[in-house]
């Protein structure tokens, strides 16, 4: 009678590890087609992105952790990131876009002249109660150069125009007239935010008093 072969311990461990990976893959939700759109679970969204359907639409607002609706002429808050860069907190509500989206930002003069433009970080929109999708806490970066930074932080109203597109080529756009910018006291060192000093501070931007000072 032929003696049964016993697998080495390292090989048994490798087989068990591989089988466990297969089990995890089978248990994870995946993105799949649904009636009229795309549905499924995506990493940063506990409930997934929901159903992506309808003509592309975009509504922009403020908010680092929740969507805050804004009207033309409202003031926004500028925050300073851990690496020294500055940004406006931005949130978006979308329809017919996603789940992976690419935002881009344009800061414009009220007459349409370009002050600064930047591409944001690709992100995932999440299902929203009532339909559509939402993403909060996006960072609309401000320029590092002193002249455009001083213009945005210290010299009155400007347009913030946001475009969001997805991998299918669908695109939507929205804009608001920003009435002015206030420094976030928790992230700005007061002497570094000074509008009455002009665009000549040591960190490439305003450095002391506050917006519209002087």
C-alpha contacts under 8 A as a table, 3 or more apart, distances in Angstrom:
res1	aa1	res2	aa2	distance
7	X	11	X	6.46
7	X	12	X	6.37
8	X	11	X	5.43
8	X	12	X	6.41
9	X	12	X	5.16
9	X	13	X	6.28
10	X	13	X	5.16
10	X	14	X	6.26
11	X	14	X	5.06
11	X	15	X	6.21
12	X	15	X	5.21
12	X	16	X	6.25
13	X	16	X	5.14
13	X	17	X	6.17
14	X	17	X	5.14
14	X	18	X	6.23
15	X	18	X	5.16
15	X	19	X	6.22
16	X	19	X	5.17
16	X	20	X	6.21
17	X	20	X	5.15
17	X	21	X	6.42
18	X	21	X	5.19
18	X	22	X	6.43
19	X	22	X	5.07
19	X	23	X	6.30
20	X	23	X	5.03
20	X	24	X	6.33
21	X	24	X	5.12
21	X	25	X	6.23
22	X	25	X	5.15
22	X	26	X	6.26
23	X	26	X	5.19
23	X	27	X	6.28
24	X	27	X	5.09
24	X	28	X	6.26
25	X	28	X	5.42
29	X	40	X	6.51
29	X	41	X	5.46
30	X	40	X	5.57
30	X	41	X	5.89
30	X	42	X	7.66
31	X	38	X	7.07
31	X	39	X	5.79
31	X	40	X	4.18
31	X	41	X	6.17
31	X	42	X	7.50
32	X	38	X	6.05
32	X	39	X	5.72
32	X	40	X	5.96
33	X	37	X	6.18
33	X	38	X	4.72
33	X	39	X	6.15
34	X	37	X	5.31
34	X	38	X	5.35
34	X	39	X	5.92
34	X	51	X	7.19
35	X	38	X	7.80
36	X	51	X	7.96
36	X	52	X	7.74
36	X	53	X	5.81
36	X	54	X	7.98
37	X	51	X	5.60
37	X	52	X	4.73
37	X	53	X	4.66
38	X	50	X	7.47
38	X	51	X	5.25
38	X	52	X	4.98
38	X	53	X	7.25
38	X	99	X	7.97
39	X	48	X	7.47
39	X	49	X	6.44
39	X	50	X	5.11
39	X	51	X	4.72
39	X	52	X	6.61
40	X	48	X	5.60
40	X	49	X	6.51
40	X	50	X	6.53
40	X	51	X	7.95
41	X	45	X	7.01
41	X	46	X	7.41
41	X	47	X	6.51
41	X	48	X	3.83
41	X	49	X	6.46
41	X	50	X	7.97
42	X	45	X	5.65
42	X	46	X	7.64
42	X	48	X	5.10
42	X	49	X	6.63
42	X	99	X	7.85
42	X	124	X	7.50
43	X	46	X	7.30
43	X	48	X	7.63
44	X	48	X	7.93
44	X	124	X	7.05
44	X	126	X	7.92
45	X	48	X	4.79
45	X	49	X	6.57
45	X	124	X	7.75
45	X	125	X	7.62
45	X	126	X	5.39
45	X	127	X	7.65
47	X	50	X	7.37
47	X	126	X	7.41
47	X	127	X	6.72
48	X	126	X	5.94
48	X	127	X	6.18
49	X	52	X	7.48
49	X	98	X	7.88
49	X	99	X	5.93
49	X	124	X	7.74
49	X	125	X	6.00
49	X	126	X	4.14
49	X	127	X	4.37
49	X	133	X	6.63
50	X	126	X	6.94
50	X	127	X	4.67
50	X	128	X	7.79
50	X	132	X	7.56
50	X	133	X	7.38
51	X	127	X	7.63
51	X	132	X	7.42
52	X	95	X	6.90
52	X	96	X	5.07
52	X	97	X	6.29
52	X	98	X	6.58
52	X	99	X	7.23
52	X	132	X	7.15
52	X	133	X	7.97
53	X	95	X	6.73
53	X	96	X	4.49
53	X	97	X	7.59
54	X	95	X	6.39
54	X	96	X	4.78
55	X	95	X	6.83
55	X	96	X	5.40
56	X	94	X	7.23
56	X	95	X	5.36
56	X	96	X	4.42
56	X	97	X	5.85
56	X	170	X	6.55
56	X	171	X	6.30
56	X	172	X	5.60
57	X	94	X	5.45
57	X	95	X	4.96
57	X	96	X	6.63
57	X	97	X	7.64
57	X	171	X	8.00
57	X	172	X	5.36
57	X	173	X	7.38
58	X	92	X	6.85
58	X	93	X	5.78
58	X	94	X	4.63
58	X	95	X	6.71
58	X	164	X	7.49
58	X	172	X	5.56
58	X	173	X	5.88
58	X	174	X	6.00
59	X	92	X	5.71
59	X	93	X	5.12
59	X	94	X	6.47
59	X	173	X	7.97
59	X	174	X	6.02
60	X	69	X	7.47
60	X	70	X	7.78
60	X	90	X	7.12
60	X	91	X	5.93
60	X	92	X	4.57
60	X	93	X	6.45
60	X	162	X	7.53
60	X	174	X	6.43
60	X	175	X	7.15
60	X	176	X	7.92
61	X	67	X	6.09
61	X	68	X	5.32
61	X	69	X	4.81
61	X	70	X	5.42
61	X	90	X	5.91
61	X	91	X	5.06
61	X	92	X	6.02
62	X	66	X	7.97
62	X	67	X	6.07
62	X	68	X	4.92
62	X	69	X	6.55
62	X	70	X	6.83
62	X	76	X	7.49
62	X	89	X	5.72
62	X	90	X	4.53
62	X	91	X	5.24
63	X	66	X	5.18
63	X	67	X	5.26
63	X	68	X	5.49
63	X	89	X	5.59
63	X	90	X	5.66
63	X	91	X	5.66
63	X	136	X	6.26
63	X	137	X	5.94
64	X	67	X	7.85
64	X	89	X	5.58
64	X	90	X	6.84
64	X	91	X	7.22
64	X	136	X	5.87
64	X	137	X	3.77
64	X	138	X	7.06
65	X	136	X	5.62
65	X	137	X	5.54
66	X	91	X	7.36
66	X	136	X	5.68
66	X	137	X	7.46
67	X	91	X	5.52
67	X	92	X	7.16
67	X	135	X	7.92
67	X	136	X	6.04
68	X	91	X	7.47
70	X	74	X	6.41
70	X	176	X	7.81
71	X	74	X	5.77
71	X	176	X	6.84
71	X	177	X	7.73
72	X	176	X	5.24
72	X	177	X	4.58
72	X	178	X	6.39
72	X	179	X	7.27
73	X	157	X	7.38
73	X	176	X	7.71
73	X	177	X	5.35
73	X	178	X	5.25
73	X	179	X	4.11
73	X	180	X	7.74
74	X	177	X	7.50
74	X	178	X	5.80
74	X	179	X	5.11
74	X	180	X	7.29
75	X	178	X	5.87
75	X	179	X	4.95
75	X	180	X	4.78
75	X	181	X	5.61
75	X	182	X	7.10
76	X	88	X	7.15
76	X	178	X	6.75
76	X	179	X	7.64
76	X	180	X	6.44
76	X	181	X	5.00
76	X	182	X	6.29
77	X	88	X	6.15
77	X	89	X	7.22
77	X	181	X	5.47
77	X	182	X	4.82
77	X	183	X	5.73
77	X	184	X	5.95
78	X	86	X	6.64
78	X	87	X	5.61
78	X	88	X	4.83
78	X	89	X	7.21
78	X	181	X	6.30
78	X	182	X	6.07
78	X	183	X	5.08
78	X	184	X	5.78
79	X	86	X	5.63
79	X	87	X	5.53
79	X	88	X	6.23
79	X	89	X	7.36
79	X	183	X	6.52
79	X	184	X	5.28
79	X	187	X	5.80
79	X	188	X	6.91
80	X	84	X	5.94
80	X	85	X	5.67
80	X	86	X	4.41
80	X	87	X	6.49
80	X	184	X	7.73
80	X	187	X	5.18
80	X	188	X	6.01
81	X	84	X	5.32
81	X	85	X	5.28
81	X	86	X	5.97
81	X	87	X	7.51
81	X	187	X	7.32
82	X	85	X	7.44
85	X	141	X	7.52
85	X	142	X	7.53
85	X	144	X	7.11
86	X	141	X	6.04
86	X	142	X	5.44
86	X	143	X	7.62
86	X	144	X	7.84
87	X	139	X	5.67
87	X	140	X	5.23
87	X	141	X	4.12
87	X	142	X	4.96
88	X	139	X	5.91
88	X	140	X	5.11
88	X	141	X	6.46
88	X	142	X	7.25
89	X	137	X	5.93
89	X	138	X	5.93
89	X	139	X	5.22
89	X	140	X	6.37
90	X	136	X	6.63
90	X	137	X	5.81
90	X	138	X	4.91
90	X	139	X	5.96
90	X	140	X	6.34
91	X	134	X	7.54
91	X	135	X	5.68
91	X	136	X	4.16
91	X	137	X	5.76
91	X	138	X	5.89
92	X	134	X	5.66
92	X	135	X	5.36
92	X	136	X	6.39
93	X	132	X	7.29
93	X	133	X	5.70
93	X	134	X	4.32
93	X	135	X	6.55
94	X	97	X	6.29
94	X	125	X	7.96
94	X	132	X	5.92
94	X	133	X	5.12
94	X	134	X	6.06
95	X	132	X	4.85
95	X	133	X	6.21
96	X	132	X	7.44
96	X	170	X	7.85
97	X	100	X	7.91
97	X	101	X	7.02
97	X	165	X	6.93
97	X	166	X	6.01
97	X	170	X	6.52
97	X	171	X	7.38
98	X	101	X	5.30
98	X	124	X	6.98
98	X	125	X	6.39
98	X	165	X	7.87
98	X	166	X	5.47
98	X	167	X	7.65
99	X	124	X	5.40
99	X	125	X	5.46
99	X	126	X	7.42
99	X	166	X	7.57
100	X	122	X	6.95
100	X	123	X	5.74
100	X	124	X	4.59
100	X	125	X	6.65
100	X	166	X	6.00
100	X	167	X	7.09
101	X	122	X	5.71
101	X	123	X	5.56
101	X	124	X	6.05
101	X	125	X	7.15
101	X	164	X	6.39
101	X	165	X	5.52
101	X	166	X	4.45
101	X	167	X	7.13
102	X	119	X	7.92
102	X	120	X	6.80
102	X	121	X	6.60
102	X	122	X	4.56
102	X	123	X	6.54
102	X	164	X	5.54
102	X	165	X	5.30
102	X	166	X	6.08
103	X	119	X	6.40
103	X	120	X	5.20
103	X	121	X	6.90
103	X	122	X	6.77
103	X	162	X	6.87
103	X	163	X	5.63
103	X	164	X	4.34
103	X	165	X	6.56
104	X	117	X	7.67
104	X	118	X	5.91
104	X	119	X	4.19
104	X	120	X	5.15
104	X	162	X	5.78
104	X	163	X	5.29
104	X	164	X	6.47
105	X	117	X	5.57
105	X	118	X	5.33
105	X	119	X	6.15
105	X	120	X	7.11
105	X	140	X	6.53
105	X	160	X	7.04
105	X	161	X	5.85
105	X	162	X	4.72
105	X	163	X	6.54
106	X	114	X	7.21
106	X	115	X	7.67
106	X	116	X	5.98
106	X	117	X	4.25
106	X	118	X	6.55
106	X	159	X	7.95
106	X	160	X	5.90
106	X	161	X	5.11
106	X	162	X	6.45
107	X	114	X	6.28
107	X	115	X	5.41
107	X	116	X	5.16
107	X	117	X	6.01
107	X	158	X	6.85
107	X	159	X	5.71
107	X	160	X	4.86
107	X	161	X	6.43
108	X	111	X	7.66
108	X	112	X	5.42
108	X	113	X	5.39
108	X	114	X	4.57
108	X	115	X	5.21
108	X	116	X	7.09
108	X	158	X	5.80
108	X	159	X	4.89
108	X	160	X	6.43
108	X	161	X	7.51
109	X	112	X	5.12
109	X	113	X	4.95
109	X	114	X	6.33
109	X	115	X	6.59
109	X	157	X	7.83
109	X	158	X	5.09
109	X	159	X	6.07
110	X	113	X	7.40
110	X	157	X	7.23
110	X	158	X	5.47
110	X	159	X	5.88
110	X	177	X	7.61
112	X	159	X	7.92
114	X	117	X	7.47
115	X	148	X	6.20
116	X	142	X	7.81
116	X	143	X	6.72
116	X	148	X	6.98
118	X	140	X	7.98
118	X	141	X	7.12
120	X	139	X	7.37
120	X	140	X	6.91
120	X	141	X	7.80
124	X	135	X	7.36
125	X	133	X	5.71
125	X	134	X	5.39
125	X	135	X	5.16
126	X	133	X	5.11
126	X	134	X	5.31
126	X	135	X	6.29
127	X	131	X	7.09
127	X	132	X	6.23
127	X	133	X	4.56
127	X	134	X	6.44
128	X	131	X	5.50
128	X	132	X	5.67
128	X	133	X	4.91
128	X	134	X	5.88
129	X	132	X	7.81
135	X	138	X	7.38
142	X	149	X	6.61
143	X	146	X	7.75
143	X	148	X	6.50
143	X	149	X	5.48
144	X	149	X	6.53
144	X	204	X	6.35
144	X	205	X	7.35
145	X	148	X	6.16
145	X	149	X	6.08
145	X	204	X	5.82
145	X	205	X	7.11
146	X	149	X	5.11
146	X	150	X	5.84
146	X	199	X	5.20
146	X	200	X	6.77
146	X	201	X	7.86
146	X	204	X	4.53
146	X	205	X	4.50
146	X	206	X	7.50
147	X	150	X	5.26
147	X	151	X	6.24
147	X	199	X	5.48
147	X	205	X	7.55
148	X	151	X	4.91
148	X	152	X	6.28
149	X	152	X	5.28
149	X	153	X	6.10
149	X	199	X	7.90
149	X	205	X	6.07
149	X	206	X	7.81
150	X	153	X	5.23
150	X	154	X	5.47
150	X	155	X	7.08
150	X	195	X	7.16
150	X	198	X	7.03
150	X	199	X	5.57
150	X	205	X	6.04
150	X	206	X	6.05
151	X	154	X	5.61
151	X	155	X	5.03
151	X	156	X	7.71
152	X	155	X	6.17
152	X	156	X	7.22
152	X	157	X	7.93
152	X	158	X	7.10
152	X	180	X	7.93
152	X	181	X	7.48
153	X	156	X	7.67
153	X	180	X	7.12
153	X	181	X	5.46
153	X	182	X	7.62
153	X	195	X	7.75
153	X	206	X	7.91
153	X	211	X	6.13
154	X	180	X	7.54
154	X	181	X	7.29
154	X	195	X	5.55
154	X	210	X	7.80
154	X	211	X	4.69
154	X	212	X	5.15
154	X	213	X	7.87
155	X	180	X	7.80
155	X	211	X	7.76
155	X	212	X	6.50
156	X	179	X	6.36
156	X	180	X	5.32
156	X	212	X	7.40
157	X	177	X	6.57
157	X	178	X	5.35
157	X	179	X	4.45
157	X	180	X	5.51
158	X	177	X	5.70
158	X	178	X	5.38
158	X	179	X	6.94
158	X	180	X	7.79
159	X	175	X	6.71
159	X	176	X	5.70
159	X	177	X	4.47
159	X	178	X	5.85
160	X	175	X	5.43
160	X	176	X	5.48
160	X	177	X	6.39
160	X	178	X	6.75
161	X	173	X	7.20
161	X	174	X	5.90
161	X	175	X	4.13
161	X	176	X	6.68
162	X	173	X	5.67
162	X	174	X	5.55
162	X	175	X	6.01
163	X	171	X	7.01
163	X	172	X	5.85
163	X	173	X	4.41
163	X	174	X	6.72
164	X	171	X	5.66
164	X	172	X	5.57
164	X	173	X	6.41
165	X	169	X	6.29
165	X	170	X	5.50
165	X	171	X	4.23
165	X	172	X	6.60
166	X	169	X	5.60
166	X	170	X	5.67
166	X	171	X	6.80
167	X	170	X	7.43
178	X	181	X	7.59
180	X	211	X	7.76
181	X	211	X	6.64
182	X	210	X	7.45
182	X	211	X	6.29
183	X	188	X	6.48
183	X	193	X	7.59
183	X	210	X	7.18
183	X	211	X	7.64
184	X	187	X	5.62
184	X	188	X	5.98
185	X	188	X	5.47
185	X	189	X	7.45
185	X	190	X	7.55
188	X	192	X	7.14
188	X	193	X	7.14
189	X	192	X	5.52
189	X	193	X	7.07
190	X	193	X	5.59
190	X	194	X	7.86
190	X	207	X	7.42
190	X	208	X	5.60
190	X	209	X	6.98
190	X	210	X	7.98
191	X	194	X	6.65
191	X	207	X	5.24
191	X	208	X	3.82
191	X	209	X	6.86
192	X	201	X	7.57
192	X	203	X	7.60
192	X	205	X	7.76
192	X	206	X	6.19
192	X	207	X	3.34
192	X	208	X	4.92
193	X	205	X	7.47
193	X	206	X	4.66
193	X	207	X	3.60
193	X	208	X	4.03
193	X	209	X	5.93
193	X	210	X	5.68
193	X	211	X	7.86
194	X	197	X	5.75
194	X	198	X	7.59
194	X	206	X	4.48
194	X	207	X	3.72
194	X	208	X	3.09
194	X	209	X	4.21
194	X	210	X	5.14
194	X	211	X	7.17
194	X	213	X	7.59
195	X	198	X	5.70
195	X	199	X	7.81
195	X	206	X	5.29
195	X	207	X	6.83
195	X	208	X	6.79
195	X	209	X	6.25
195	X	210	X	5.63
195	X	211	X	5.50
195	X	212	X	6.19
195	X	213	X	5.69
195	X	214	X	7.40
196	X	208	X	7.87
196	X	209	X	6.97
196	X	210	X	7.90
196	X	212	X	7.47
196	X	213	X	5.44
196	X	214	X	4.99
197	X	200	X	6.89
197	X	201	X	7.28
197	X	206	X	6.77
197	X	207	X	6.99
197	X	208	X	7.56
198	X	201	X	7.62
198	X	206	X	6.58
199	X	204	X	7.35
199	X	205	X	5.76
199	X	206	X	5.99
200	X	204	X	6.71
200	X	205	X	6.59
200	X	206	X	7.14
201	X	204	X	5.72
201	X	205	X	5.45
201	X	206	X	5.72
201	X	207	X	5.52
202	X	205	X	7.29
202	X	207	X	7.71
203	X	206	X	7.98
203	X	207	X	7.84
209	X	213	X	6.32
210	X	213	X	5.66
